Amino acid sequence: QVQLAESGGGLVQAGGSLNLSCAASGRTFNMGWFRQAPGKEREFVAWVSVSGRRTYYADSAKGRFTISRDNAKNTVSLQMNSLNPEDTAVYLCAATSTVVLSTKPNEYDDWGQGTQVTVSS
């Protein structure tokens, strides 16, 4: 089992940026970022492969968010630019042992506690 811990959330004005980080203990495979707003289902945001060479984004994140990983430090980051109030949510990182791209929360094995991102208008 992998333990994950997110950091970097906070309050930012619309148009601003945040960089989220996820520290993992233990070996990780493919990693994803999800978000969950109050009263809404958990939503896929971005995915990165084991090597870091492949990435995939939800339409809402394309062109604004960048996912990356540093395997030497066992961290995964999510750089978020041009934030808007609709991005307000708890952001969670997750690890999956599947070898293919996955956007479904139930295909991820381990989850962090999440970090709150609030974007004011």
Summary of the structure (lengths in Angstrom):
residues: 121
radius of gyration: 13.2
end to end distance: 39.2
largest distance: 39.3
contacts: 373
relative contact order: 0.32
helix: 5%
strand: 50%
